[in-house]
Amino acid sequence: MKIGILVGMEETFPAKLIEKINDRQAGVTAEYLKIGGIGIADPNQYRLIFDRISHEIPFYRSYLKHAALNGTIIVNNPFWWSADEKFFGYSLAARLGLAVPKTVLLPQKSYKPGVTDASLRNLQFPLKWDEIIEHVGMPAILKPHDGGGWRDVYKVHSKDELWAAYDSTHTLAMVLQEFIDFDEYVRCYSVGRKHVLVMPYDPHNRRYLPRQASTLTPDLEDRIIRDTILINEALGYDLNTVEFAMRDGIPYAIDFTNPAPDADIFSVTEPYFEWITDRVTDLLIDYALHGEATAKYHRWSKWLNYDVQALPNQMVGGERDNLAERLFSGMGKVARQASDALTGVIDQITEPVKSKSSRKKKGEGSEKEAKGKKGSKDRKKDGSKKKDSDKDGGKHKHGKTKKGD
């Protein structure tokens, strides 16, 4: 049974994971996976794939969805990850009862070629900048609605600074968010939606601090751990980081859609690195041996006529060659059943309305039915014939920012 590791530029974290997984000798091995052109009927050789880079490589993301369809466990689920972005996350967290900063989603400043004024006729113009600023307050943070890694993040102190920063965002959809003047800041690693490591963090210098630097009370840390597990249960992420800014004893959830969070030893530092690699090793081995296939969580899995949970272990030898035939045969059967059912519904709802005189009287049978019942004493001699048809049955102006808006 194999675990495939899908990575980008990072070195220390994936290499350490592969080493630890293989050293456990738990009946699971790990390796960097290699993929090229993928056919729709190609089976997947991995029981589990650990994804660290598909958010930047569309080819990888599509491949992972194909692997999930064929019964592979993916950490993190590529379908969840494709759907989520930061503004939705803030809205969800607020509904769950977490403290979040005041946040406003802003239209893009510019658009890709081919987008015209007609494409944007539903956008309000000009934006009510003064009302937005009054709601959020100043200073504020302007950042991409689905970004990460501190890219394109601006701290603004006035309307003029906001406009200048907004003008430079081009085609990015942005959020403007209340700045939390925090007393303490932490980044929490969540593994398997049950293990949480609270790490003091300095966002100004982007560096982790030792645990001894934390001044969190036990009650506040317990709330942070609870909120971390809750948001990851809601989002469905097996691995994620959640950042909190503390102000007046309240932990504000600042950032929590990071399904490929930084784990390099040179940034998270050695004590945290060891905790993270140990917990992720435990997670991946446990999921490979006992986890449910990612496909189980999606509506389309019930239409497939094979057990996606058992598939990776069943596909050995010649069975792999028959995968496409079994899969498409089952899907064709389901499609035919659905088509027959739909035809029946259409026949019923489109049947022409008949006059009372043409309706079949209760108890009457057709002449054909009567002839078919030879030897029956109750055979009717006056059956009437009826036809089958008589049976019941460019760059848009909205993006421009100018004084006076």
N, C-alpha and C positions, 0 to 999 in steps of 0.2 A: 504494500500500500504506500502510495507516494504523495508527498506534499510538494507543490510547485510554488516557487517564490518568484513573484513578478516585481521587478524593481527598476528604479531609475539610476540617478547618480550616487545614491547613498552607498556606503561601503560597510561601516562597522556593524550596523544593526542587522541587516540580512545575513551577513557572514556569520555573526555570532549565533543567530537563530538556527541556521543550518547545522552548525557545529553542535549546539545543545540538543537539537532534535535527534540527530544521528547518534549522539553519545548516550541517549536514554535507552536505546535498543528496545523500544516499546512496540515493535512490529510496524513502525512507520519510519520512512526515510524522507529526507528533504533535499531539494536541489533547485538550482536556478532553472526555470523552464525555458524552452526555446520553441518558438512558433514561426511559421511562415504563412503561406497561403492556406486558408481554411475552407474546406468544402462543407456544405450544409449537412452532409451525412457523415462527416468525420467524427469518430468517437473521441473521447478525451481520456488520456491515460492517468490523470490525477484525481485522487479522491477529494483533495482540497487544494485550492489555490489562494495564496495570501497576496493580496493586491496592494502595491505601494505606489503605483504610477499611472493607472488607467485614466485618472482625471485629467492628465495632460496629453494622453495618446489615444485618440478616438479608435484606432484599430484595436488596441488592447481592450478598450471598454466593450466593443462589439463582440470580440472573441470571448470575453468573460460571460456575457449574456448567453452566448451559444453554449459555453461549457455548463452554465447553470441549467439550461434546457435539457442537457444530457446527463443531469444527475450530480454534477460536481458541487461541492460546498465552496462558496466564495466568501472570503473575509476581506473587506466588508462587502455586503450585498450590492452589486453594481446597479441594480434597479432602484434601490433606495437612494443611493448616492447620486444618481442621475437626476432624481426628482427634487432633491432638497437644495435649498439655498438659504442664505443668512436671514433674509427678511421673513421667510416662512418660519424659520427657526425661532426668531424672536416672537412672532405671533403665537406659535405653538407653546413656547415656554410661558408666555403671559397667561394663556388659557389654562396651563397646568398649575398656575399659582406661583411660579418663580418670579423673583424680582428682576426686571429688565429695564434698561434705560429707555427713555422716550425715543422713538425711532420713526422716521418718515422715509418712505420709498420715493425716489425721484426719477422722472423720465430721463432717458439718455440725452446727452448733449448733442450727439451726432448719430448718424445711421449709415449702414452699409449702402453701397451703390444700388440703385433701383428702388429704394424707399422714397416715395414722393409725399407731397402734402396730402394727397388723397388717402394714403396709407395711414396717416396720423390724424385723421379728422376727429377722432374721439378724444384727443389730448386737449386739456385745458391750456389756454394761452392768453395772457401771460400767466406764469405760475404766481401763486400768492406767497411770494417770498417772505413778506413781513409776518404773515400768520404762521408760516412754517418755522421761522426763526423764533418767534415768540413762544411757540409750543415746545420746541426742543431746548431753547436757551443757548447762550454763548458763555464760554467756548463750546465748540461741538466737534464731533469727529465725522468726517466725510470718508466713506470707504465703499468698495464694490459690494453689491448685494450678494455676490457668490464668489468672492475672492478668498485669498489666503496668503500666508507668508509675509504679512505686513506690506504687500504690494499695493501701490496707489491709495495709501491711507494718509489723510491730511487732518491736522488739527487746525481749526479756523476760529478766529476771535471776533470777526465782524462780517457784515454782509459783503463788503468788498473782497475780503479774503475768501469768503465762500464762493463768490462768483469767479474769482481768479482760479481757484482750485477746480471748480466745476467745469470751467472752460477747457481745462486740460485733460478731462476724463474721456473725451471723444465718444466711442461707442459703448462705453461701460455703463450699465445701469447701477446707480449708486444709492446708498442710504445715508441720510444725515441723522446722527445719533447724539443724544445727550452725553456730554463728557462727565464721567463720574470722577470727582476729585477724591481719590481713594486714600484710605489709611494704610491698606495692605492689599497686595495683589497675589493671587495664586493661580497656578495652572494644574489641573487635575487629570491624571491619566486614568482612563476607565478601560478595563479589560474584562470582556465577557459579561458586561453589565452587572458585575458583582464585586470586582476588585477595584479599589480606587486608591491612587497615590496622590496625596495633596503636596504640591511642591511650591514653596515660596518663589516668586518670580519678579524680576525687575523689568517691566515693559519698556522703560525709558532706554535702558542699555541692552535690552533683549538678552538677559542672562538669568540662569537659575541660581537660586540662593540655597544654602544649606538649610536643613530642617530646623536647626537651632535658631535661625533668624525669624522664625514664625512667632507671632504674638497672638495667634488665634486661641480663643477659649475652647474648651472641649465641646460646649454646646454649639458654638459657631462652626467648628469643624464637622461635627455630626450633621448639621444642616447642609453644609457644602457637599458632604458625601451623599446624603439623601437626594439632594437636587441633581447631582451628577448622575446617579443611577437612574433617577426618574426620567431625565431628558434623554438618556441613551436607550432606555426601555421604549420610550415613545418614538424615537427616531429609528430604532432597530439596529444600532451600530454595535458591533462586537468589540471594536477598538476605536477610541476617540479621545480627544482632550477637550476639557471644558475650562474656560477661564472665568474667574470671578474677581470683581473689584469691590472691596469692602468700604462702605461709607456709613458711618454712624451705626455700626453693628449689623448692617444689612448686606448680604452678599449679592451683588448684581451680576447676573449672567451676561458676560460681555461677548463671548465667542465660543461656539460649541458645535460647529459643523466642520470637523477636522478629521475625517476618516483615514487619512494617511499622515498622522502627526509626526513631527520630528522626534527621532529617537537616537540620533547620532551621539556617540559617547563624548565627543568633543563639545557638544552643546548642552546636553542634559546632565553631563558630568557622571563620573563612574558610579557613585552609590545609586543614583536613580536608574542608570543604564542597566545595572545588574537586576534590579527589581523588575524593570520593564521586560527585559529579555526572558527572565525566568517565568513571569506570568504569561507572556505571549506564547512561550514554548509549551507550557501546560495547556493553554487554550487550544492551540493548533493540534496537538496530539489528541486531546480529548474529543475535539470536533471530528477529527479524521476517523477515530475509532467508534464514536457514539453519536455524532451530530446528525441533524436532519439536513437533507439536501436543500439548497437554496430554492429550488423549484417548488418545494412544498408551500412556500409563502405566497405563491402567485396563482391567480385565477386560472391561467391556462393549463396548470398542471393536471387538473381534473379531467381534461379532455384527452390526455395521453394514455394509451393503453399499456403502459408498463409502470413498474414500481420505481419511481425516480430515486427513492431512498436506497434501494438495493442495487440499482443499476451498475455503479462503478465496480462492485465486487462480482457481479454476475457476468460482466462482459469479458470473457476470456476466450482465447482460441477462436473458433469459427463463429461464436456468437456475435462477435464484433462485426463480422462481415454481414450479418443479417439484421443489424440494428436499423438501418434505413428502411428495409422491407417491412419489419415489424412495426416501426413507428408510423410510416405513411399508410400502411394497411389499416391500422387502428384508427388513425385520423380520418381516413376515407369512410370507414364504417360509421363513425360518429357523425361525419358530415352528411352521409346518406340518410341516417335516422333523423337528423335535424331538418333536412330538406323535406322528407316525407311528412313530418309533423307540421312544418310550415305550410306545405301544400294543402293539408287538411284544413288548417285555420283559414287560409285564403279562400278555399272553396266555400266555407261556411259564411264568411263575411261578405262574399261577393255574389252569393246566390240571388237571382232575380226574385222579386216579390211576386207571388202568384195570387190570383183571385180565389175566393173561397170555393167557387164551383170547380176549380181545377185541382184542388187539394185532395189528396188521397184520403178516403174515409177510413176511420179507425177500424181495424180488423180485416180490411180488404187485402187480398194477395194478388199478385200478377198471374196472368195466364201461364207464363213460363214457369213460375214457381209451382203452380198447380200440376202442370204436366210432369214436373220433376218428382212428384210424390206418388209414383205408381204404387197401387195396392193399398193406399191409405183410405180407410173408410170415411175419414173426415174431409176427403178431398172436395174442394169447392169447384162447382161447375160454372159459376158466373164471374170468374176472375176477369178483370179488364186489363187490357194492355196499356202500359204507360211507357213513355220514352224515359231514358235515364235522366234527361234534363228536367223532368217533372218531379223527381224525387225530392223530399224535404232535405233539407240539409242547408434722393439727393440730399440732401441735408435739409432738414425741415425747420420751419420757423419756430416750432415749439422748443427746439433745443437752444435757441439763441437767448443769451442773457444780456440784458443791457439795463443801464440805470433807468429807473422809472418803471420797471416791471413790478 
